[in-house]
Amino acid sequence: MEKTYTPLSGLSLRDIEYAVAVDDLRNFSRAAERCGVSQAGLSEQIRKLENLLGVVLFERTRRHVKPTPEGIRLLERARDVVTAARMMLEAAHMQSGPLNGILRIGVIATLGPYYIPSMLPLLRKSYPDLRLQVTDGLTGPLLAKLQQDELDLVFAALPVSEKSFMDCALFEEPFVAAVPSGHPLSRKRSLATRDLDGPELLLLEDGHCLRDQALALCGLPTQARARQRLATSLEMLWHMIGAGEGHSLIPHLALRNRGEWRGLIAVRPLADASRTIGAVWRKSDPRGPAFAELGDFLRRHVPEGCRPCQDGPEA
């Protein structure tokens, strides 16, 4: 029997996008902020969508918003619709050049301030039609935004385990040891990560990938980690070292423009410590080949003191 044709004239792609935003954030106010509309307007459009579908998508109380069992099923389809619509727009934009227009980039906080200033002039010169929107933050939230199509590309420390992403290794960034001047370790010409193990090792707070790398490289026992002193940012970590509070691993690029600290902090090379910086994007993004080409370009222009990677994109 032939199926009855149902016209789509009453179904709005924008309303579907609103519903997906509420499902992502579980909060009408934050969803409205993401979508650039008032909370009242978003709530009204979702009510219209529910009336059109004949289904209540969300259970609403003062304390929480969560999808109903039927809503869970339909919101999975809604997410597919929004993703397909965005892919259609991105494919259309590729007709005039795969890296034209706006590119939303996320950069981890321990890299962004030290890498982006040198990278931007290169991109402006080689990709004059590209307009960049740059956001920095912690690895987890940035990758969540990439997953939710709020970012197009993320520069982060590899590896990234999410199976829906592709990544392209760009360069190896050495770590150096930063210790207070006058500390016994400052009398050595070079150090190994095992030299930094102990109660004087300063770490970044949870959420920073640099914290996890420091713990892994220095081999700090699990029972000792709770006693470590923490810094909220790489800049605060540097200030704590300068004040004689301890020592830590510092990414090589973060040493730029720190001449005023000479005499307070001694920097020593670490022969056995580095991190791989790469670009990450969604496998579903049709601009994947263009992002891989961008990775090749950036590997040819690595920052001073870093080593270009040879590997191409990896699933």
N, C-alpha and C positions, 0 to 999 in steps of 0.2 A: 504494500500500500504506500502510495507517495506521501511523503511528509508534508504537513501544512507549512507554508512559508510564513514566517513571522518577520514583519518589517522592523528595522533597527532604528527608525527615526527617533524614538523616545529614549534610546540608550546613548548616553553621553560618555565619551572617552574621558573627559575631565572628571566626571563623577566617579568613574571607575578608579582613576588615579587618586582621588580623595580617599576612597575606601581602602586602597592599598596603603596609603600613608597612615591612616588610622591603625591598620593592622600592624604596620611596621613599628609604630611608636606607642601604641596602646594608650593614646592620649589625644583628645580632640584638639586641645589648645596647641600642642606642639605640631600636630599634623597640619593645622591651619597655617601655622607659621611657616612650615616647610613649603606649603603650596601657595603662599602669598595671598591668602584670603582671610576674612574674618572667621572667627570660630562659629558664629551664628550662621554665616553663609555656608560654611562647610557642612555643619550639622543638618541644615535644611536640604542641601543637595543629596546627602546620604539618605535622608528620610524619603526623598523622592525616588532614589534608586531602589530602596527597599520596597516601596509601594509598587514600582514597576515590576520588580522581580517577584513580588509576593512572598518575600522572605525577610525575616529580621536577621541582619548580618552580625550585629553586635549586641552583646548584653551590657547594659549601661547601669552602673551604680555610682554613688558618690566617691567610692574608693577605687574603682577599677573599671576598665573597658576591656572586654575580651570577646573574641568572635564566638558566635553560637556554633553548635555542631554543623548545622547546615551552612553557616557562614564560612566555616573553615574550608568546606568543599568548594564553595563558589569563589572565595577569595584566592584560592590557588589558580583558578581559571582567570580571575581578574588580573593577577600578577603576570600571567602569560600574555594577556592582551596588552598590558602596558609595555612589557618588554618588547613585544613584536612591533608596537607602534614606534618605540624609540629606535629600534633597529631599522625601520623603514626610513625614518628621518635621517639617521646617520648614513644609510646607504645612499640616500638622495644627495646629501652633502658631499659624498665622495665623488660625485660627478664633476665637481669643480675643483677637486683636489682633496686627497684623503686627510691632509693635515692643514686644512684651511678652517677659518672660523674660530670658535671658542673651544679651548681644551682645558678641562678642569683637572688640575694636578694636585695630588696630596703628597706631602713630604714629611717623613718622620722628624720629630723635633730636634733630635741630636745630629741631623744632617742638614736640614733646610737652611738655617742662617749662614752656614759655612760653604754650601755647595751652590745654592740657587743664585746668589749674586754673580758668580762667574758663569753659570750656565745660561742665564737669561740673555746676555748680549749675543752669545753664540746662536741661540735659537732665533732671536730677532733678525740676525743677519742672514741666516740660511733658510728661515721659514717666515718671510715677511708678512704673509697673510694669516699667520697664526696669532690668536689672541689668547693669552694665558690667564687663568684664574688659579692662584696658588693658595693652598691651605696647608698649615702644618699641624701636627698633633701626634698622638700615640699610635702605635702600629695597629692595635685592635680596632679602635674607632675608625681609622682611615680605611682599613680593609672592609669594615662594615658599610661605610659610605660607598666604596667601590662596588660592593655586592648589590647595594640598593640603587645603583645608577645615579648617585649624587656626585661621583667622581669618575673620570675617564681613565686615569693613570695614577699609580702610586709609586713613589720612590721609597724603597724600604730595604732593610737588611734581609738577605736571603738565608735560608730557604723560607718560603711561604707554603704551608701545607694544604690550603684550600684547593680542592680538585676542580673547582669551576674557574680557576685563574690560570693564566699563562704568565711566565716571568722570563725576563731576559737579563742575565748578569752583565753588569756594566764595568765595574772596577773593584779591585781589592784595596781597601783602605786600612793601612796599618794602625794599630794602637800604639800609643806611647805611655810610659809611666810618668805621672806627675806627682812629685813628692815635695814636701816643704824643704826649702834650703836649710842646710845644717843637719838634716836628718841623716842617719847612718847610710841609708840607701843612696843618698845624693852623692856619696863619695865613689860610687861605682860608675864606670863609663857606660855600661849597658846592663839591663836587668832581664830576668825571666819572670813569667807570670807567677811562678811559685814563690818569688821573692815578696810578692804583694799579699799573699795569703796571711790572714790573721786579723786581729781585732781592729787594726788601724785602717783596714780597707773600707773606703767610703763607697756607697752605692746610691744609685737613683731609686726612686720609689717604684712600687709595682706598676706595671703597665709599660715601662720603658724597655724596649728590647735590649738596650745597652746594659741594663741591670742583669738580665738573664745571661748575656754573653760574658760579663765580668765574672759571674758566679761559676759558669761552666769552665772558663779559662783558668780561673784561680783555684778551682777544685775545693771551694769552701764547704765544709761539712754541713749537712742540713740542720743539725742542732745548733750550729753557731750562727746561722743566718738571721735568726730573730734578734741577735744582739748587735747587728751591724747598724751603724749610723747612716741615715738616709738623707738625700737631697732631692728637692722637688724638680730640679732642672739641671742641665749641664752647666749653666752659668753659676748656679748656686753651688754645685759641686766644686767648681774651680775656686770660688771664694772661700769655701771651707778648707780646701787644701792650702790656699794662701794664708789662711789664719792659723795654720799649724794643726788642724783638726785630724789630719790623716792623709792617706794617699789613695790614688785610684788609677784606673785605665782611662785614657782620654783618646777619642778618635783624632787622627792626624790633622784633619781639616780644621778642627776646632782650635788649633794652635795659632791660627792667623790673627794678626793684630793684637797680640798680647804682650807687646814689649814693655808695657808699664809694670808687668809682674816680675820682670827680671830682678833677681835678688831675693824674691820671696818664694818662688817656685822653681825647682829644678826639673827639667824634662829629660828623660832618658829613653833610648829606643828599647823596644821589646821585640826580640827576634822571633818569638813564637806566638804572636797575637795579631790578628787582623779580622776584618769583617768584609763580606761580599755585599756590595750595594747593587741593587737591580731595579728594573722597572717591572711593574705588575699591572695586568689588565684582565678584563673578563674574557673568557674563551669565546663567548657569544658575540663580542663586539666585532662588527665587520671591518673595523679599522686595524685589526690585528697585524696584517702584513705591514701597514704603515708604521705601527708602533715598533715592530721589529726593525724596520729601516731606521727609525729614530734611535733605537738602541745601538745600531751599528755606527751611526753618526756620533753619538755620545762616547762610545768606546774609542773613537779616534781623537777625542778631545778630553781626556781624563784630567782631573786636577793634578797639579804638581805634587809629587810625592806618593801618588797612587799608581797602581799597575792595572792596565786594561785587562779585562777578562776575554777569553777566546770563545767561550760557549755562546751559541745562539739561543733562541727562545726554547724554554722547556715547559712541558705540560705539568 
